[in-house]
Amino acid sequence: MSAAASRELDALRARVAELEQALSDASRQRASAADPPGSARGPAVIGWEAQLDEAEHAAQMGNWLWELGSNHVTWSRQLFRILGCDPATDKPSTETFLAAVHPDDRERMHAGLRLAIETGEGSGAIAFRVRRRDGTVRECLLSSLPVFEGAGPPTRFFGAVVDLTERRRAEQELRRSERMLKEAQRIAHVGSWSYDLASRTIRWSEELYHILGVDPSVRPTFELLASLIHPEDRHRVFGGAESASPLGIAGPVECRVARPSTGELRHVQMAAQLLTDDTGAITGLVGTSLDITERRRLEEQLLHSQKLEAIGRLAGGVAHDFNNMLTAIFGHRELAVRKVPPSSPVLEHLTQIGTAAERAAALTRQLLAFARKQLIQPTVVDPNALILGVEPLLRPLVGEDVELAVLPGSQVWPIHIDRGQFEQLLMNLAVNARDAMPAGGRLTIETANTTIGADDAERRPELEPGDYVELTVTDTGQGIEDAIRQYVFEPFFTTKEPGKGSGLGLATCHGIVKQHGGHIWFSSAAGQGTRFTIFFPRVRGAPSELPARAPSTVTGGGETVLVVEDEAQVRDLCVAALRSFGYSVLAARNGKEAVALAATHPGAIHLLVSDVVLPDARGPALAAALARARAPLPVLYASGYTEDSLLPGDLLDGSVHFLAKPYTPTQLAKAVRAVLDAFAQARRAKGSGDAPPPASTAERLQ
């Protein structure tokens, strides 16, 4: 018998004793209050029975008496109600009682009553169900005790039936509420606890065990709770008390908790409320412990992201100005080389200037990639094809001591990315891995398709649910120590010796991935290697073909070119370079000067070469103004970097001609010739009717 059933039986025995005494008292009252035959019962008896019926109704308990000799059964009014019988029409009997018992429980109930008669002992507590005539089912508990009159077997049985339906419903509702509370605490990462001052005992909720990392079988004590708090935080948690006491908890207060099983530190916010009795005396307190570890991690990520964004804006601005200077350096060096005889000793100095400028330009490109302001031309590509294409370059790059394993996944989805930047991403990660394995090791590059569901997105809130291509680059090198993990993607941070690295490799990777809408993480431990994981969104469509290479020859022309550039050194270089290739050049410092110059120029203007950002206008607005003042003309834009709001879509789909700074006079001449030839070909096609004319740049940008 269960403990609960045993308690029910003890209560029923006590109740039977009370009712037996009450029946004896009732008999005496009937005798003393008896009226002549045919008269009504005395008021004392009626009042006592009414009180008894009211008490039974409140207790949801019905009583019965079974005379074994005469087989006479008596039911109280409450038992009629419990069984769903009518006192006016239903005669109390064991048959009537068993007919009210649920069919599935009837045989067990009959056997229990038969056993009680045979043994002359009580039936014990028998749980059963009653099915009333209206179809409702009630959960009940029956208990009976024998009544002896002298020696021999019992002459009658006295029993009680308790209707447990409402109690069971309340218990189920309580259990449901407890489950909901546990689930709510689990979802919110909130644990609760209570402390009783008199018994000095503490109780923990199930979620608090989980937050603290304590096995639920461990008996909770306040000393255990206090010992789990980080030593540096205990003074703050207990309000400066000399010893840890629950009454000293100052809440809400944040602290660190060390899980005993793993040593993992969790950030927890604690709060407590004193409990008092009616007199105001403190009886204990109740508290909550909120696990805010994930919130702290997200806050740190946000702060880190904001810091990188600020550094990126600074890097972009520096790179923009630096590209103008490099354009002048590249240009004047090339013009000087043309004028210096091959045997001149000055040529070696010019060569060194060019080498230094190339290194500076590479550094600037890395800054722009980190700042996500580098001009890109993404296309739909097959990532496996790109990786296999760059693999021959990676093998000599990582060295003979490093084993390179390229494991492309099966039928990997296409992605949208700039081919050159994808190659730069792989090479930077490969160089980083090589430097982490000075004694050799293994570098593995893998691709796979992966789908992020809602549950995965909860763990990585920066990821939208959907399809992604996963690129992983894993090395077996020295790993990354915990102390420097937060600085890995910061520019100019490096653990390499001076002169061995610029600290821009991983920062560049971060910028490239983010600029293409991807996400990058790493997992590492000191001495256990590093694994970089990159997710690129899947795109629909077939991969595009590799772009055709431009012809290597440079030709000039006699057309008139309008150059608009606010940087004097760059403007002078453009004028000198284009004139050296035979072009007639008009130069302006800003948009207003360019419009005025075009309005007074008597001849034709065949091409506009303009910086994207001018002091008084943007390049597209200037092109539109010139198209209104004169005939539409082709445009070649130049800039050191782009902004998100600059030319949305046009730079990416190839409809706008663009020349990135820094550039050389030869590169400028090639770009100018290509734009003029393309415009002339479009005009010829329009004149012959072979194809519809393409919209001019100025028209597209209006």
GIWO-V133724 format. One record per backbone hydrogen bond with DSSP energy under -0.5 kcal/mol. CO is the residue of the C=O (numbers start at 0). NH is the residue of the N-H. Records with the same first field share a line. If there is no record, write none. Layout:
CO=NH, NH
This chain:
1=5
2=6
3=7
4=8
5=9
6=10
7=11
8=12
9=13
10=14
11=15
12=16
13=17
14=18
15=19
16=20
17=21
18=22
19=23
20=24
21=25
22=26
23=27
24=28
25=29
26=30
27=31
28=32
30=33
35=38
41=45
42=46
43=47
44=48
45=49
46=50
47=51
48=52
49=53
50=54
51=55
52=56
53=57
54=58
55=59, 60
56=59
59=162
61=160
62=75
63=158
64=66, 73
65=67, 156
66=70, 71
71=66
73=64
75=79
76=80
77=81
78=82
79=83, 84
80=83
84=86
85=88, 89
88=90
89=91
91=72
92=96
93=97
94=98
95=99
96=99, 100
99=130
101=104, 105
102=106
104=108
105=109
106=110
107=111
108=112
109=113
110=114
111=115
112=116
113=117
114=118
115=119, 120
123=125
124=126
125=141
127=139
128=101
129=131, 137
131=134
135=131
137=129, 139
138=163, 164
139=127
140=161
141=125
142=159
143=122, 123
144=157
146=154, 155
154=67, 68
155=146
156=65
157=144
158=63
159=142
160=61, 162
161=140, 163
163=167
164=168
165=169
166=170
167=171
168=172
169=173
170=174
171=175
172=176
173=177
174=178
175=179
176=180
177=181
178=182
179=183
180=184
181=185
182=186
183=187
184=188, 189
188=290
190=288
191=204
192=286
193=202
194=196, 284
195=199, 200
200=195
202=193
204=208
205=209
206=210
207=211
208=212, 213
211=259
212=260
214=217
219=201
220=224
221=225
222=226
223=227
224=228
225=228
227=257
229=232, 233
230=234
232=236
233=237
234=239
235=238
236=249
237=240
244=247
245=248
248=250
252=269
254=267
255=229
256=258, 265
258=262
263=258
265=256, 267
266=291, 292
267=254, 269
268=289
269=251, 252
270=287
272=285
274=282, 283
276=279
280=276
282=196, 197
283=274
284=194
285=272
286=192
287=270
288=190, 290
289=268, 291
291=295
292=296
293=297
294=298
295=299
296=300
297=301
298=302
299=303
300=304
301=305
302=306
303=307
304=308
305=309
306=310
307=311
308=312
309=313
310=314
311=315
312=316
313=317
314=318
315=319
316=320
317=321
318=322
319=323
320=324
321=325
322=326
323=327
324=328
325=329
326=330
327=331
328=332
329=333
330=334
331=335
332=336
333=337
334=338
335=338, 339
340=343
343=346
344=347, 348
345=349
346=350
347=351
348=352
349=353
350=354
351=355
352=356
353=357
354=358
355=359
356=360
357=361
358=362
359=363
360=364
361=365
362=366
363=367
364=368
365=369
366=370
367=371, 372, 373
368=371
372=641
378=380, 416
379=543
380=382, 414
381=385
382=386
383=387
384=388
385=389
386=390
387=391
389=392, 393
390=394
391=395
392=396
393=397
394=398
398=401
400=402, 440
401=403
402=404, 442
403=405
404=406, 444
405=407
406=446
408=411
413=538
414=380, 416
416=378
417=421
418=422
419=423
420=424
421=425
422=426
423=427
424=428
425=429
426=430
427=431
428=432
429=433
430=434
431=435
433=436
435=477
436=439
440=402
441=475
442=404
443=473
444=406
445=471
447=469
449=467
450=452
451=465
452=456
453=457
454=458
455=459
459=462
465=451
466=537
467=449, 469
468=470, 535
469=447, 471
470=533
471=445
472=531
473=443
474=529
476=528
477=526
480=483
481=484
483=486
484=487
486=489
489=492
491=493
496=499
502=491, 492
503=507
504=508
505=509
506=510
507=511
508=512
509=513
510=514
511=515
512=515, 517
513=516
518=534
520=532
522=530
524=527
528=524
529=474
530=522
531=472
532=520
533=470, 535
534=518
535=468
552=554
558=560, 583
559=605, 606
560=562, 585
561=608
562=564, 587
563=610
565=567
566=570
567=571
568=572
569=573
570=574
571=575
572=576
573=577
574=578
575=579
576=580
577=580, 582
578=581
580=556
582=584
583=560
585=562
587=564
589=593
590=594
591=595
592=596
593=597
594=598
595=599
596=600
605=633
606=561, 608
607=609, 635
608=563
609=637
611=613, 618
616=613
617=621
618=622
619=623
620=624
621=625
622=626
623=627
624=628
625=629
633=607
634=636, 656
635=609
636=658
637=611
638=660
642=645
646=650
648=652
649=653, 654, 655
656=636
658=638
663=667
664=668
665=669
666=670
667=671
668=672
669=673
670=674
671=675
672=676
673=677
674=678
675=679
676=680
677=681
678=682
679=683
680=684
681=685
682=686
683=687
684=688, 689, 690
695=699
696=700
697=701
698=701
